[in-house]
Amino acid sequence: MDKLSIGMCINYIYAYDRCEARRSGIDVRDPEEQYRKLKAASAVVEERYLRGEISQERYEAYMRPIWEYEALGDI
């Protein structure tokens, strides 16, 4: 346990909370799976944003979960 980074501890806590929520009957999605799905479509979203088809607000709303998830890796 002395070799855990802060990020690993946070991931453990989040995983524990998700398990407890599932035990209570709450539908909880895996954040890594959600991240992969969002990241896979992010190139299309960015392209549409650059062409002006998507507003900055909608672009940022889509990208925010990606940015937040990637920021967790920097902890």
Secondary structure, 3 states (H helix, E strand, C coil): CCCCCHHHHHHHHHHHHHHHHHHCCCCCCCHHHHHHHHHHHHHHHHHHHHCCCCCHHHHHHHHHHHHHHHHHCCC
